[in-house]
Amino acid sequence: MSGFEIKIDLNVLNHLGMSLYSNTPAVLTEIISNAWDADANNVDITLDVENGEVIICDDGHGMSEEDIINKFLKVGYARREHGRSKSDRLSRQVMGRKGIGKLAMFSLANKIQVISYKLGESPQAFEVDVEELQKCIRNANNYVATSIDVPVNTQKGTTIKLLDLKKSIDRTQSYLRKRIARRFSIIGPNHNFQVKINGTDISPQDRDFLSDLEFIWEFGNSDATRIKSCTNLSQRTLLSDTINYDGKSYLITGYIGSVGKPSQLKKDPEISNNTITVISNGRVFEEDILLEFGSAKVFTNYLVGEIVADFLDDNEQPDMATSSRQKLQQNDPRYAVLKGFLERSLAQIDKDWDKWRRAKGIDEVKNTSPAVSNWLDSMNKHERDNAEKLLGKVNTFRFSGDEETQNTARKTVLKNTVLAFERLRIQDNLNALDKISDLNSDSFKEVFASVNDIEASMFYEITSQRLKVIDKFQKITSENELERAVQKYLYDHLWLLDPSWERVTGSTVMELTLTKELKQVNPNADSGARIDIAFKTISGKHVIIEMKRPNVNPDIATLVIQGRKYVQSTEQWFKNNPKSCPGGKIPHIDVIFLLGRGYGEVDQHFVNMQLLSINGKVLTYSDLITQSKQAYSEYQQKKSDAARIMKIVEGI
């Protein structure tokens, strides 16, 4: 009985080469990796768009005829399993592992030419006609590559020509430089391995985002060359660089950076840099592990990075890369360890990012809005800390639309944020700010305020204070104590005289003496004019207040004479000070007499006519309390209702 023989059909090439690699960068990655393994110091890539050709030349050790037959053209030749995990001359850790990367070029070109010269051996050259190869595959025939003439002056190393391309290479050189730069960590003078495209070196700057980074977190030690490329960096720190796996510790290098705006990672519609690449032994193993963490957290939309984890490609461990070597096998236990490490790193980045963004946000607000800066300067430290925390957070929220639309929306939200803060400050509820996480959060909507909300809160505060004054007056029984209390409070609380006088303009003067002015009007006056309180209302009216002791009650005629003296001397003062006259005219002058009791026993018509002659008005101390209680009676009722409800709530 014959054995059960396993045979490999050439059709495997269709799956491993012609279908596995989907883009030009992936194909070039495999060819560049082979050049590294061949100890090349230089790789020159020429893109000939006009002729539809790609030519890759390296100065590595080259291949002999035997090497080409037994290694290069032997699909699945795994050099590491043959004891060749290090390169022949420079002892580099090699990148090749499965022995199928060379097939990548079959997906890009219909004709492939290979010219190789190994010192001490005869130069070799051959061509693979991919269409003929596919015919052989369909007919189950073997395929033999065609020998071609070796070009004159062939140099040491290997040249691969991809001719009659299947895919267009009309993309710019910068596009390929960006992709290649992101797929390798060993390109550059530090590793003595330089790659050029059409004569231009590939460098870290080709990654096209380092200059946009405002924050960076590096694993372990900082890289001076990388930091030099981050020209707009404002914050940086170091993260843990150790992974423990299977009883051993492994070092991680690389970085994760954050840009100012997510759009900066999407400047090229064909390349999104909002990725974290995993690199092992110098080349990409996972193009974007950030996808594993989704975008539920806002900060992940700002991130880009590169994690170098060589333990994933340990020679003593099974190969954990997928066939295309662009993804990691997620069922490998090393993947779970790497993911856990990155999860912990992102947790730290989340904290730093939030703190740094708030600090940057508040600096931007203060620099662009002097009004906000002055507002912050007016606060005590506790209030300022809370306000800066809130404004910094709000200024970093994301808004939709173009730049102008976003700025307009941000200004609107900042304005309402100031109002919200003021309302919460009046309510002594700044702790509510800690719950705000984003624009759509319920907490933000709860504190979102308008001017009406502020006025309502301020009215609550003002009326509460006024009720305390009224309560104090109500408890005073001594007339002399009442006079002292009125003198103490009336100067700062003129609403006691008339609740409609909410706001006054100009200066309020207590105990103003106008003797000089009175002598100008009436040289024979036997006494001067001392006014207790004078102030100007919002309408420009000038009001004089004369307080009498509660137990002193002059007759109405004497009172009017005194009032007329005040009016005359005040008018004269305005004549002497024309710049103080509103609109160039002497303002209307009213006189209010504050007495212990009124003139109920005198003819009221006579009293009213006397007072009218000087625009006068008589109030008693008890009148202040009565009219104030009446003015705030509705509010007092609502306050009682609120107190009743609060008792119910507290009793639950």
C-alpha positions in Angstrom: 0.0 0.0 0.0 1.4 3.4 -1.0 1.7 6.2 1.5 -0.7 9.1 1.6 1.4 11.8 -0.1 0.6 15.5 0.3 1.1 17.4 -2.9 1.2 21.2 -3.3 -0.4 22.6 -6.4 1.2 25.6 -8.1 -2.2 27.3 -7.7 -1.0 28.0 -4.2 1.0 30.8 -5.8 -2.3 32.5 -6.7 -3.3 32.6 -3.1 0.1 33.3 -1.5 1.4 35.9 -4.0 -1.0 37.2 -6.6 -4.0 37.7 -4.2 -2.4 38.1 -0.8 -0.7 41.5 -1.3 -3.2 44.2 -2.2 -1.2 47.4 -2.6 2.1 48.8 -3.8 3.5 49.7 -0.3 3.0 46.1 0.8 4.9 44.8 -2.2 7.7 47.2 -1.7 7.8 46.3 2.0 8.6 42.7 1.1 11.4 43.7 -1.3 12.9 46.2 1.1 12.8 43.5 3.8 14.8 41.1 1.6 17.4 43.8 1.0 17.8 44.3 4.7 18.3 40.5 5.2 20.9 40.7 2.4 23.0 43.2 4.4 22.2 46.0 2.0 23.1 49.6 3.1 21.2 51.3 0.3 18.0 50.6 -1.5 17.1 52.8 -4.5 13.5 52.6 -5.8 12.8 54.2 -9.1 9.2 54.9 -10.1 8.9 55.3 -13.9 5.3 56.5 -14.2 5.6 57.1 -18.0 6.7 53.6 -18.8 4.8 51.9 -15.9 7.8 50.4 -14.3 9.2 50.1 -10.8 12.9 49.3 -10.3 14.4 48.3 -6.9 18.2 48.2 -6.6 20.1 47.2 -3.4 23.8 46.9 -2.6 23.4 43.7 -0.6 25.4 40.5 -0.9 23.6 39.4 -4.0 22.7 35.8 -5.1 24.5 33.1 -6.8 22.8 30.7 -9.2 22.5 28.2 -6.4 21.0 30.8 -4.1 18.4 31.7 -6.7 17.4 28.1 -7.4 17.4 26.8 -3.8 16.4 29.9 -1.8 14.9 32.7 -3.9 12.8 30.6 -6.2 12.0 28.0 -3.6 8.6 29.0 -2.3 8.4 28.6 1.5 12.1 28.5 2.2 12.2 29.5 5.8 15.8 30.7 6.5 15.4 30.9 10.3 14.6 27.2 10.4 17.8 26.6 8.5 19.9 28.4 11.2 20.0 31.7 9.4 18.2 34.1 11.8 21.1 36.6 11.5 22.3 38.1 8.2 25.6 36.8 6.8 27.9 39.9 7.1 26.3 42.4 9.5 24.5 39.9 11.8 21.3 41.7 11.5 18.1 40.1 12.9 16.5 39.1 9.6 12.9 40.0 8.8 12.0 37.1 6.5 10.4 34.1 8.1 7.8 32.3 5.9 9.7 32.4 2.6 6.7 33.7 0.6 7.2 37.4 0.7 9.1 37.3 -2.6 5.7 36.3 -4.3 4.4 39.8 -3.4 5.8 41.2 -6.7 3.6 38.8 -8.7 0.5 40.8 -7.6 1.9 44.0 -9.0 3.5 43.2 -12.4 3.0 41.0 -15.4 6.8 40.7 -16.0 9.5 40.5 -13.4 13.2 40.7 -14.0 15.8 39.8 -11.4 19.5 40.7 -11.8 21.8 39.7 -9.0 25.6 39.7 -8.6 27.3 38.0 -5.6 31.1 38.7 -5.3 33.1 35.6 -6.4 30.2 34.3 -8.4 28.8 34.9 -11.9 26.1 37.5 -12.2 22.7 36.0 -12.8 19.6 37.4 -14.6 16.2 35.9 -15.2 12.6 36.9 -16.1 9.2 35.6 -14.8 6.3 36.1 -17.2 3.4 36.1 -14.8 0.8 35.4 -17.5 2.8 32.3 -18.6 3.1 31.3 -15.0 -0.7 31.5 -14.6 -1.2 29.4 -17.7 1.1 26.7 -16.3 -0.8 26.8 -13.1 -4.1 26.3 -14.9 -2.7 23.4 -16.9 -0.9 21.9 -13.9 2.5 22.3 -15.6 5.8 23.2 -14.1 7.1 26.7 -14.8 10.7 27.6 -15.5 11.9 31.2 -15.5 13.6 32.5 -18.6 17.3 33.5 -18.5 18.1 36.9 -19.8 21.3 38.8 -20.6 23.1 40.3 -17.6 23.4 44.1 -18.1 26.8 45.5 -18.6 28.5 46.9 -15.5 26.2 45.1 -13.1 27.1 46.0 -9.5 27.1 43.8 -6.4 23.7 43.3 -5.1 20.2 42.7 -6.5 18.0 44.6 -8.9 14.3 43.7 -9.3 12.4 45.3 -12.2 8.6 45.2 -12.1 7.4 45.7 -15.7 4.1 45.9 -17.4 2.4 46.8 -14.1 -1.1 45.6 -13.3 -1.8 48.5 -11.0 -1.2 52.2 -11.7 1.7 54.0 -10.0 0.4 57.4 -10.7 0.4 58.2 -7.0 3.0 60.7 -5.9 6.4 59.7 -4.6 5.5 61.3 -1.3 2.6 58.9 -0.9 4.9 55.9 -1.1 7.5 57.6 1.1 4.8 58.1 3.8 3.7 54.4 3.7 7.3 53.0 3.6 8.4 55.3 6.4 5.5 54.0 8.6 6.3 50.4 7.8 9.9 50.4 9.0 11.8 51.5 12.1 15.2 50.7 10.8 15.4 53.1 7.8 18.0 55.9 8.3 21.7 56.4 9.2 21.2 55.1 12.7 20.8 51.6 11.3 23.1 52.1 8.3 20.1 51.4 6.0 19.0 54.1 3.6 16.0 53.8 1.3 15.5 56.3 -1.6 12.6 56.8 -3.9 13.6 58.6 -7.2 16.7 59.8 -5.5 15.1 61.2 -2.4 15.8 59.7 1.0 13.0 58.3 3.1 13.2 59.9 6.6 11.1 60.2 9.8 9.7 63.5 8.4 8.0 61.5 5.6 5.6 60.1 8.2 3.9 63.5 7.7 2.4 63.9 11.2 5.3 64.4 13.6 5.3 68.1 13.1 1.6 68.2 14.0 2.0 66.5 17.4 1.4 68.7 20.4 1.7 65.9 23.0 3.9 62.7 22.9 4.3 59.7 25.2 7.5 57.7 24.6 8.1 54.2 25.9 11.2 53.9 28.1 13.7 56.4 26.7 13.3 59.5 24.6 14.5 59.6 21.0 16.3 62.8 20.3 15.9 62.5 16.5 12.1 61.9 16.8 11.6 64.8 19.3 13.6 67.1 16.9 11.0 66.3 14.2 8.1 67.2 16.6 8.4 71.0 16.0 5.1 71.9 17.7 5.4 69.8 20.8 4.1 71.4 24.0 4.0 68.4 26.4 5.9 65.1 26.6 6.5 62.3 29.1 7.7 58.7 29.3 5.6 55.6 29.8 6.5 52.1 31.2 8.5 50.1 28.7 8.4 46.6 30.1 6.2 43.6 29.1 6.3 40.4 31.0 5.5 37.2 29.1 6.2 33.6 29.8 8.4 34.4 32.8 10.6 36.9 30.9 10.7 40.6 30.7 10.8 42.4 27.3 11.5 46.0 26.5 9.1 48.0 24.3 10.2 51.2 22.5 8.3 53.6 20.3 5.8 56.3 21.1 2.2 57.5 20.9 1.5 61.1 20.0 -1.6 63.4 20.0 -2.4 66.1 17.4 -4.3 69.3 18.0 -7.2 68.4 15.7 -8.3 65.0 14.3 -8.3 66.5 10.8 -4.5 66.8 11.0 -4.3 63.0 10.8 -6.6 62.9 7.7 -4.9 65.5 5.4 -4.4 62.8 2.8 -7.7 61.2 1.8 -5.9 57.9 1.0 -4.0 57.6 4.2 -5.4 58.0 7.7 -2.7 58.5 10.2 -5.1 57.9 13.1 -3.4 54.5 13.7 -1.0 52.8 16.1 1.4 50.6 14.2 3.0 47.5 15.8 6.6 46.9 14.5 8.7 43.9 15.3 12.4 43.5 14.3 12.3 46.6 12.2 9.2 46.1 10.1 5.4 46.4 10.4 3.5 43.5 12.0 0.2 45.2 12.6 -0.8 48.3 10.7 -3.3 49.6 13.2 -3.9 48.0 16.6 -5.8 51.1 17.7 -8.8 49.6 16.0 -9.0 47.1 18.8 -9.9 49.9 21.2 -12.6 51.6 19.1 -13.3 55.4 19.2 -15.7 55.5 22.2 -13.1 57.6 24.0 -12.7 61.0 22.3 -9.0 61.2 22.8 -8.3 58.1 20.6 -9.3 60.1 17.5 -6.3 62.4 18.1 -3.7 59.6 18.4 -1.0 58.2 16.2 1.9 56.0 17.2 4.4 53.2 16.8 5.0 50.4 19.2 8.2 48.4 18.6 7.8 45.0 20.2 10.6 42.7 19.1 9.4 39.8 21.3 6.5 39.2 18.9 9.1 38.0 16.3 11.3 36.0 18.7 13.3 33.3 16.8 12.5 30.7 19.5 8.7 31.4 19.4 6.2 30.4 16.7 5.6 32.9 13.9 2.5 35.0 15.0 2.2 37.1 11.8 -0.5 36.4 9.3 0.6 35.2 5.8 0.7 38.8 4.4 2.7 39.9 7.5 0.5 42.9 7.9 -1.6 41.6 10.8 -1.0 39.7 14.1 -2.7 36.4 14.9 -5.1 37.4 17.7 -5.3 33.9 19.1 -1.6 33.9 20.0 -1.2 34.5 23.8 1.4 37.2 23.0 -1.3 39.3 21.4 -3.3 39.4 24.6 -0.2 40.5 26.6 0.5 43.3 24.0 -3.1 44.4 24.1 -3.1 44.6 27.9 0.1 46.6 27.8 -1.4 49.1 25.3 -4.6 49.3 27.3 -2.7 50.3 30.4 -0.7 52.8 28.4 -3.8 54.3 26.9 -5.3 54.7 30.4 -2.4 56.8 31.4 -2.5 58.7 28.2 -6.2 59.4 28.7 -5.4 61.1 32.1 -2.5 63.2 30.7 -4.3 64.1 27.6 -7.3 65.5 29.5 -5.1 67.5 31.9 -2.9 68.8 29.1 -5.7 69.7 26.8 -7.5 71.6 29.5 -4.4 73.6 30.3 -3.8 74.3 26.6 -7.5 75.1 26.1 -7.6 77.7 28.9 -4.4 79.3 27.6 -6.0 79.7 24.2 -9.2 81.2 25.7 -7.2 83.7 27.7 -5.0 84.7 24.8 -7.9 85.1 22.4 -10.4 86.7 24.8 -9.2 89.5 27.2 -12.7 89.7 28.6 -12.5 86.1 29.8 -9.0 86.7 31.2 -10.3 89.7 33.2 -13.3 87.7 34.4 -10.9 85.0 35.7 -8.7 87.5 37.4 -11.7 88.8 39.4 -12.2 85.4 41.1 -10.8 83.9 44.2 -8.4 80.9 43.8 -11.1 78.2 44.3 -13.5 79.8 41.8 -10.7 80.4 39.3 -9.5 76.8 39.5 -13.0 75.6 38.8 -13.6 78.1 36.0 -10.3 77.3 34.3 -11.0 73.6 34.5 -14.4 74.1 32.9 -13.3 76.6 30.2 -10.3 74.5 29.3 -12.5 71.4 28.9 -15.2 73.2 26.8 -12.6 74.8 24.6 -11.3 71.3 23.6 -14.8 69.9 22.7 -15.2 68.9 19.1 -17.6 70.8 16.8 -18.8 69.9 13.4 -18.5 72.0 10.2 -15.6 74.0 8.7 -13.1 76.0 10.7 -15.2 79.1 10.8 -18.4 77.3 11.8 -16.5 75.4 14.6 -15.0 78.7 15.9 -18.5 80.3 16.0 -20.0 77.3 17.8 -17.1 77.2 20.3 -17.6 80.9 21.1 -21.3 80.4 21.6 -20.7 77.5 24.0 -18.0 79.4 25.9 -20.3 82.4 26.3 -23.0 80.1 27.8 -20.4 78.4 29.9 -19.5 81.6 31.5 -23.2 82.2 32.2 -23.5 78.7 33.6 -20.6 79.2 35.9 -21.9 82.4 37.2 -25.3 80.8 37.9 -23.6 77.9 39.7 -21.4 80.3 41.6 -24.4 82.2 42.9 -26.0 78.9 43.8 -22.7 77.8 45.5 -22.9 74.6 43.4 -19.5 74.5 41.6 -19.3 70.8 42.2 -21.7 70.3 39.4 -18.9 71.2 37.0 -17.1 67.9 37.7 -19.9 65.9 36.0 -19.5 67.6 32.6 -17.7 65.3 30.2 -18.8 66.5 26.7 -21.3 68.8 24.9 -24.0 66.1 24.7 -23.8 65.0 28.4 -27.0 65.6 30.5 -24.8 67.3 33.1 -23.8 70.0 30.6 -27.4 70.6 29.5 -28.4 71.0 33.2 -25.9 73.8 33.8 -26.2 75.4 30.4 -27.5 78.9 31.2 -28.8 82.1 29.7 -28.8 85.7 30.9 -32.3 85.2 32.2 -31.0 82.3 34.3 -28.3 84.5 35.7 -30.8 87.3 36.5 -33.1 84.9 38.2 -30.3 83.5 40.3 -29.1 87.0 41.1 -32.6 88.1 42.0 -32.8 85.2 44.4 -29.6 86.3 46.0 -30.6 90.0 46.1 -34.1 89.4 47.5 -32.7 87.0 50.1 -30.4 89.7 51.4 -33.2 92.3 51.4 -35.5 90.1 53.3 -32.8 89.7 56.0 -32.7 93.5 56.2 -36.5 93.7 56.5 -36.5 91.0 59.1 -33.9 92.9 61.1 -36.0 96.1 61.0 -39.1 94.2 62.1 -37.4 93.0 65.3 -36.4 96.5 66.3 -38.7 98.1 68.9 -36.5 101.0 70.2 -37.0 104.2 68.1 -33.4 105.3 68.6 -32.1 101.8 67.6 -34.3 101.9 64.6 -32.8 105.3 63.5 -29.3 103.9 63.9 -30.2 100.8 61.9 -31.7 102.9 59.1 -28.7 105.1 59.0 -26.5 102.0 58.7 -28.5 100.2 56.0 -30.1 103.0 54.0 -26.9 104.2 52.4 -26.3 100.8 50.8 -29.9 99.8 50.4 -31.7 102.7 48.9 -34.4 100.3 47.6 -35.9 100.7 51.1 -37.1 104.1 50.0 -38.5 102.9 46.7 -38.2 99.3 45.5 -38.2 100.7 41.9 -34.8 102.2 42.5 -32.9 99.0 41.6 -29.9 100.7 40.1 -28.3 104.1 40.6 -25.7 105.9 38.6 -23.2 108.6 39.6 -22.0 109.0 43.2 -24.0 108.5 46.3 -22.9 111.0 49.0 -23.6 110.9 52.7 -23.7 114.1 54.8 -23.1 116.5 51.9 -22.6 120.1 53.1 -23.6 122.9 50.7 -23.3 126.0 52.9 -21.3 127.9 50.3 -23.9 127.3 47.7 -26.7 128.3 50.0 -25.0 131.7 50.8 -24.7 132.3 47.1 -28.5 131.9 46.7 -29.4 133.6 50.0 -26.7 135.7 51.6 -28.9 136.3 54.6 -29.3 132.6 55.4 -28.5 132.1 59.1 -27.4 128.5 58.7 -25.9 126.2 56.2 -27.4 123.2 54.3 -26.3 119.7 55.4 -27.8 117.0 53.3 -27.9 113.5 54.8 -27.9 111.5 51.5 -27.9 112.6 47.9 -27.9 110.3 44.9 -28.8 110.3 41.2 -31.2 107.7 39.8 -30.8 105.9 36.5 -33.1 108.4 34.9 -30.9 111.3 35.9 -33.2 112.6 38.7 -31.4 113.9 41.7 -32.8 112.8 45.1 -32.1 114.4 48.5 -32.9 112.4 51.6 -33.2 114.1 55.0 -33.5 111.8 58.0 -35.0 113.0 61.3 -34.8 111.3 64.6 -37.8 109.1 65.3 -38.9 111.3 68.3 -38.5 114.6 66.3 -41.5 115.7 64.3 -41.2 119.3 62.9 -44.3 121.0 61.6 -44.8 120.7 57.8 -44.0 124.4 57.1 -40.6 124.1 58.9 -39.9 120.9 57.0 -40.8 122.5 53.6 -38.6 125.6 54.4 -35.7 123.2 55.1 -36.4 121.2 51.9 -36.5 124.4 49.8 -33.1 125.4 51.2 -31.7 122.0 50.1 -33.1 122.3 46.6 -31.8 125.9 46.2 -28.3 125.0 47.4 -28.2 121.9 45.2 -29.3 123.8 42.1 -26.6 126.3 42.8 -24.1 123.5 43.1 -25.0 122.3 39.6 -24.7 125.8 38.3 -21.2 125.9 39.8 -20.4 122.5 38.3 -22.0 122.5 34.8 -20.1 119.4 33.7 -22.1 117.4 36.2 -25.4 118.5 34.6 -27.0 115.7 32.5 -27.4 117.0 28.9 -26.3 120.5 30.1 -29.5 121.0 32.2 -29.9 121.1 36.0 -31.6 117.7 36.8 -35.0 117.4 38.4 -34.6 117.4 42.2 -36.7 115.5 44.7 -36.6 115.7 48.5 -37.6 112.8 50.8 -38.1 113.3 54.5 -37.7 110.3 56.7 -39.6 110.9 60.0 -40.7 109.0 63.1 -44.4 109.6 62.3 -46.4 111.3 59.6 -48.9 114.2 59.5 -52.1 112.3 59.9 -53.7 114.9 62.2 -53.1 117.8 59.6 -55.1 118.6 56.5 -53.7 116.1 54.0 -54.4 118.4 51.1 -52.5 121.2 52.7 -49.6 118.8 53.5 -49.5 117.5 49.9 -49.6 121.0 48.4 -46.7 122.1 50.6 -44.6 119.1 49.7 -45.5 119.5 46.0 -43.9 123.0 46.0 -40.4 121.4 46.6 -41.1 118.0 44.9 -41.1 116.5 48.4 -42.3 113.3 49.9 -42.7 112.1 53.6 -41.9 108.6 54.7 -41.9 107.1 58.2 -39.4 104.5 59.4 -42.3 102.0 59.6 -43.3 102.9 56.0 -39.9 101.5 54.9 -40.7 98.1 56.4 -44.3 98.1 55.2 -43.7 99.0 51.6 -40.7 96.6 51.4 -42.8 93.8 52.7 -45.5 94.6 50.2 -42.9 94.7 47.4 -41.6 91.3 48.2 -44.8 89.7 49.5 -45.1 87.5 46.4 -41.5 86.4 46.7 -42.0 85.7 50.4 -45.0 83.5 49.6 -42.9 81.5 47.0 -40.1 81.2 49.5 -42.6 79.8 52.0 -43.9 77.3 49.4 -40.3 76.3 48.6 -39.5 75.8 52.3 -42.7 73.7 52.7 -41.6 71.5 49.7 -38.0 71.2 51.0 -39.4 70.0 54.4 -41.3 67.3 52.5 -38.3 66.3 50.5 -35.9 66.2 53.5 -38.5 64.1 55.4 -38.6 61.3 52.8 
